[in-house]
Amino acid sequence: MGLFAILSSTMSKNPVLKPFSLSLGTPTDLTGFVAAASTIPGILISLPAASLSDIYGRKKFLLAAGFVFASAPLLYLLITVWWQLIIVRFYHGFATAIFVPVAEASIAELFPAKRGERISFFSSATHVGRLIAPGLGGYILLVTTDNFHVLYLSVAVVGVTALIMGLSFLTGRKQPTVIQQGNTKEVARRLFRGWGTVARSRGVLVVSFVQACQYYAYGATEFFLAGYLPEVVHLDKFLTGVIVMSIIGVVIFARPYVGRFSDKFGRRIPILIGCVVSGLPLLAIPFVTDFWVLLLLVVVYGFGFAAVTASTPALISELVSKESIGTSMGFLDTIMDVGQTLGPVISGFILATNLQYYGVFPSLTFVLLFSCIVFALSGVAKARIR
């Protein structure tokens, strides 16, 4: 379900979103709003949706996300003016915002002894969808001579497939932990109590900070490598794509194995090593121009990123009670989205200084190593957790 869901949502924006928005006459200075519209729900709704799934059960929210994945692509067919695209993108963003943290919480409950491996396997499946989407979407546009309606019909087919797979899977499984529903005031009380508990947990805050730093660096690295490699190193588009996409390839392959390792030997070692391993290669990138060395550096970076992000969701689910697993996942994803949003923005200001790329990539190293120090000194996960 995760593979098809993320394939659908990614194909709706890459590579079609920009040309589609331009065909609608979107003002140049407002194209950023079109791109950002779908990311806003991730910050606004991930935590409330995941927290409510602690109360009402995961199934309802996974099906709601599936409905948005299936229905949103059809709305693109009705768009006639550019501002409608922003509204549809905003609606479409609710699908991923709800689906990912609730799915991770569900997996954490279904496989308490294998949380690292199984959550990582789910995450890798979503990355496969994210990896396939640009090529598949580009091919459809190529053979249909930029027929946007055919593209979004294809997106709808994939989204409906995700919903159907969710229906067949979920109806056969009893939800493991569903808190007895009460009246509205009781639900609100439990909701805010869960938020307060998570926000006061030092372990949850530290792990969320580490995750945010990882995605801060990942968002900036992915964005600025696409500019640095052709502008400074003078690589062609193909070799640039190979280097950038190799990060995702390493993450897809490595995450389940690192997750399994963390299940057996604890979360602390993969997180500490991953922070260092992901940080040091970024420090060297501005001083290297050889393709193979750059490829090696980003592969090492990808492994470090995978090591950390394979362990953090499982760890945070172990730092809270069973009744707050969804809340912890929603909190983690919200802070992660903030980090991924801030990374390119702040790095852009650094790029505008005299340091340029010599400042951008080393600054990311500093962020990652600082998060490593914070995690190490916090003492979180020193003991083997469950």
C-alpha positions in Angstrom: 0.0 0.0 0.0 2.8 2.3 0.9 4.6 1.8 -2.4 1.6 2.6 -4.6 0.4 5.4 -2.3 3.8 7.3 -2.5 4.2 6.4 -6.2 0.8 8.1 -6.8 1.5 11.2 -4.7 5.1 11.7 -6.1 4.0 11.2 -9.7 1.4 13.9 -9.3 4.2 16.5 -8.8 7.4 15.1 -10.4 7.9 15.9 -13.2 4.4 17.2 -14.1 3.6 19.9 -11.5 5.7 22.7 -12.8 4.8 22.4 -16.5 1.1 21.9 -15.6 1.2 25.0 -13.4 2.8 27.1 -16.1 0.2 25.9 -18.6 -2.5 27.3 -16.3 -0.8 30.7 -16.4 0.6 30.6 -12.8 2.5 33.8 -12.0 6.2 33.1 -11.8 6.4 34.6 -8.3 3.6 32.3 -7.0 4.9 28.9 -8.4 6.5 28.3 -5.0 3.1 28.3 -3.4 2.0 25.6 -5.8 5.0 23.5 -4.9 4.7 24.1 -1.1 0.9 23.6 -0.9 1.0 19.9 -0.4 3.7 20.1 2.4 1.7 22.3 4.7 -0.7 19.5 5.8 2.3 17.5 6.9 3.1 20.1 9.5 -0.5 20.8 10.4 -2.2 17.4 10.5 0.4 14.6 11.0 0.3 14.9 14.8 -3.5 15.3 15.3 -4.3 12.5 12.9 -1.8 10.1 14.5 -2.9 11.0 18.0 -6.6 10.5 17.1 -5.6 7.1 15.7 -4.5 6.2 19.2 -8.2 6.8 20.3 -10.2 5.6 17.3 -7.9 3.0 15.9 -5.5 3.0 12.9 -7.9 1.5 10.4 -10.2 4.5 10.0 -7.3 6.8 9.3 -5.5 4.6 6.9 -8.7 4.2 4.9 -9.2 8.0 5.0 -5.7 8.5 3.7 -6.4 5.9 1.0 -9.5 7.7 0.0 -7.5 11.0 -0.5 -4.8 9.1 -2.5 -7.6 7.8 -4.8 -9.8 10.9 -5.1 -7.3 13.8 -5.2 -5.9 12.9 -8.7 -9.3 13.1 -10.2 -9.7 16.7 -9.0 -6.7 17.7 -11.2 -8.9 16.9 -14.2 -11.3 19.7 -13.1 -8.7 22.5 -12.8 -9.1 25.4 -15.1 -7.3 28.2 -13.4 -4.0 28.2 -11.5 -5.3 29.0 -8.0 -7.4 25.8 -8.1 -4.2 23.9 -8.4 -3.0 25.2 -5.0 -6.3 24.0 -3.4 -6.0 20.6 -4.9 -2.4 20.2 -3.9 -3.3 21.2 -0.4 -6.0 18.5 -0.3 -3.7 16.0 -1.8 -1.1 16.7 0.9 -3.4 15.3 3.6 -3.0 11.8 2.2 0.7 11.5 3.0 0.4 13.5 6.2 -2.1 11.1 7.6 -0.9 7.9 6.0 2.8 7.7 7.0 2.8 8.3 10.8 -0.4 6.2 11.2 1.1 3.3 9.1 4.3 3.4 11.1 2.4 3.3 14.4 0.3 0.4 13.1 3.5 -1.5 12.2 5.1 -0.7 15.5 2.1 -2.3 17.3 1.9 -5.3 15.0 5.6 -6.2 15.3 6.8 -5.1 18.7 9.9 -7.3 18.6 10.9 -6.3 15.0 9.9 -2.6 14.9 13.2 -1.4 13.4 13.2 -3.9 10.6 9.5 -3.7 9.7 9.2 0.1 9.8 12.3 0.3 7.7 10.9 -2.2 5.2 7.8 0.0 4.9 9.9 3.1 4.5 12.0 1.5 1.8 8.9 0.4 0.0 7.6 4.1 -0.1 11.0 5.2 -1.3 10.8 2.7 -4.2 7.5 4.4 -5.2 9.2 7.8 -4.9 12.1 6.5 -7.0 9.9 5.1 -9.8 7.5 8.1 -10.0 9.6 10.7 -12.0 10.6 8.2 -14.7 7.1 6.8 -15.1 5.5 10.2 -15.1 8.0 11.5 -17.6 7.4 8.5 -19.9 3.7 9.1 -19.8 4.1 12.7 -20.7 6.5 11.8 -23.5 4.3 9.2 -25.2 1.2 11.4 -24.8 2.8 14.6 -25.9 2.4 16.4 -22.5 -1.3 15.3 -22.0 -1.7 16.3 -18.4 -5.1 14.6 -18.1 -3.8 11.2 -19.1 -1.0 11.6 -16.6 -3.4 12.4 -13.7 -5.7 9.6 -14.8 -2.7 7.3 -14.4 -2.0 8.8 -11.0 -5.6 8.1 -10.1 -5.3 4.5 -11.1 -2.2 4.1 -8.9 -4.0 5.9 -6.0 -7.1 3.6 -6.3 -4.8 0.6 -6.3 -3.3 1.8 -3.0 -6.8 2.1 -1.6 -7.9 -1.3 -2.8 -4.7 -2.9 -1.3 -5.4 -1.2 1.9 -9.0 -2.4 2.0 -8.0 -6.0 1.4 -5.3 -5.9 4.0 -7.0 -4.0 6.8 -10.3 -5.7 6.8 -8.6 -9.0 7.7 -6.8 -7.6 10.8 -8.0 -6.6 14.2 -6.7 -3.3 15.3 -4.3 -4.1 18.2 -5.0 -1.2 20.5 -8.0 1.0 20.3 -8.9 3.2 23.3 -12.6 3.2 24.1 -14.3 6.2 22.6 -15.9 8.8 24.8 -17.6 12.0 24.3 -16.0 15.0 22.5 -14.6 16.5 25.8 -13.1 13.2 26.8 -11.5 12.7 23.4 -10.1 16.2 23.5 -8.8 15.6 27.0 -7.0 12.5 26.0 -5.7 14.1 22.9 -4.1 17.1 24.7 -2.9 14.8 27.5 -1.1 12.7 25.0 0.5 15.7 23.3 1.7 17.0 26.7 3.1 13.6 27.7 5.1 13.4 24.4 6.2 17.0 24.5 7.5 16.6 28.1 9.5 13.5 27.3 13.2 14.3 27.0 13.8 11.1 25.0 11.1 11.9 22.5 12.4 15.5 22.1 16.0 14.4 21.6 15.1 11.6 19.1 12.9 14.1 17.2 15.7 16.6 17.1 18.1 14.0 15.7 15.5 13.1 13.0 14.9 16.8 12.2 18.6 17.3 11.7 18.9 14.4 9.4 16.1 15.6 7.2 17.4 19.2 7.4 20.6 17.9 5.9 18.8 15.5 3.5 16.5 18.2 2.1 19.4 20.6 1.5 21.8 18.0 0.1 19.2 16.7 -2.4 18.3 20.2 -3.5 21.8 21.8 -3.7 23.6 18.7 -5.2 21.4 19.2 -8.2 22.8 22.6 -8.7 26.4 22.1 -7.5 27.2 19.1 -9.7 26.4 20.7 -13.1 27.4 24.3 -12.1 30.7 23.7 -10.4 31.7 20.1 -11.3 30.3 20.4 -14.8 28.6 17.0 -14.8 25.9 16.4 -17.4 22.3 15.7 -16.4 22.6 12.0 -16.5 25.7 11.8 -14.2 24.1 14.4 -11.9 21.0 12.2 -11.7 23.0 9.1 -11.0 24.7 10.7 -8.0 21.5 12.3 -6.6 19.4 9.1 -7.0 22.1 6.9 -5.5 21.3 8.4 -2.1 17.7 7.0 -2.3 19.0 3.7 -3.7 21.3 3.2 -0.8 18.6 4.1 1.7 16.1 1.7 0.1 18.6 -1.2 0.4 20.2 -0.4 3.7 17.3 0.6 5.9 15.8 -2.9 6.6 19.2 -4.4 7.4 20.1 -1.6 9.8 16.6 -1.8 11.3 17.1 -5.5 12.0 20.5 -4.7 13.5 19.0 -2.2 15.9 16.3 -4.7 16.9 19.0 -7.1 18.0 21.6 -4.8 19.4 19.8 -1.5 20.3 19.1 1.8 18.7 22.0 3.8 20.2 24.9 2.5 18.1 23.2 2.9 14.7 22.1 6.4 15.5 25.5 7.6 16.8 27.5 6.0 14.0 24.9 7.1 11.4 25.1 10.8 12.5 28.9 10.7 12.0 28.9 8.7 8.8 26.3 10.9 7.2 28.0 14.1 8.3 31.7 13.7 7.3 31.1 13.0 3.6 29.2 16.3 3.2 32.3 18.1 4.6 34.4 16.8 1.7 31.9 17.3 -1.2 32.9 21.0 -2.1 36.5 20.0 -2.4 36.0 17.1 -4.8 35.3 17.2 -8.6 35.9 13.6 -9.6 32.7 11.7 -10.4 33.6 8.4 -8.8 34.8 10.0 -5.5 31.6 12.1 -5.4 29.5 9.0 -5.9 31.4 7.2 -3.1 30.8 10.2 -0.8 27.1 10.3 -1.4 26.8 6.5 -1.0 28.5 6.7 2.4 26.2 9.7 3.3 23.2 7.6 2.2 24.2 4.7 4.4 24.6 7.1 7.4 21.2 8.6 6.8 19.7 5.2 6.5 21.3 4.0 9.8 19.8 6.9 11.7 16.3 7.0 10.1 16.0 3.2 10.4 16.4 3.4 14.2 14.6 6.7 15.2 11.0 5.7 14.5 11.4 2.4 16.4 13.1 4.1 19.3 10.6 6.8 19.7 7.8 4.2 19.8 9.6 2.4 22.6 10.0 5.6 24.7 6.2 6.0 25.2 3.3 3.9 26.3 1.3 1.8 23.9 -1.5 4.3 24.1 0.8 7.1 22.7 2.6 5.3 19.9 0.6 7.1 17.2 1.1 10.5 19.0 4.9 9.9 19.1 5.0 9.0 15.4 2.9 12.1 14.5 5.2 14.3 16.6 8.3 12.7 15.0 6.9 13.3 11.5 5.9 16.9 12.2 9.4 17.8 13.5 10.9 15.9 10.6 8.8 18.0 8.1 10.0 21.2 9.8 13.6 20.1 9.5 13.3 19.2 5.9 11.6 22.5 5.1 14.2 24.6 6.9 17.2 22.8 5.4 17.0 24.2 1.8 15.8 27.6 3.1 18.7 28.3 5.6 21.2 26.7 3.3 20.0 29.0 0.5 21.0 32.0 2.7 24.4 30.5 3.3 24.8 29.9 -0.5 24.2 33.6 -1.0 27.3 34.5 1.1 30.8 34.6 -0.2 31.3 31.0 1.1 28.8 29.6 -1.4 29.0 25.8 -1.6 32.0 25.9 0.7 29.7 27.0 3.4 26.6 25.0 2.5 27.8 21.5 2.8 30.1 22.0 5.8 27.2 23.7 7.6 25.2 20.5 7.1 28.1 18.5 8.6 28.0 20.8 11.7 24.3 20.2 12.1 24.6 16.4 12.0 27.6 16.2 14.3 25.9 18.6 16.7 22.9 16.3 16.8 25.2 13.4 17.4 26.7 15.1 20.4 23.2 16.0 21.8 22.1 12.4 21.4 25.2 11.0 23.0 25.1 13.3 26.0 21.3 12.7 26.5 21.8 9.1 27.5 18.7 8.1 25.5 18.6 4.4 24.6 21.7 3.4 26.6 19.8 0.4 27.8 18.3 -2.2 25.5 14.6 -1.3 25.2 12.2 -4.2 25.0 
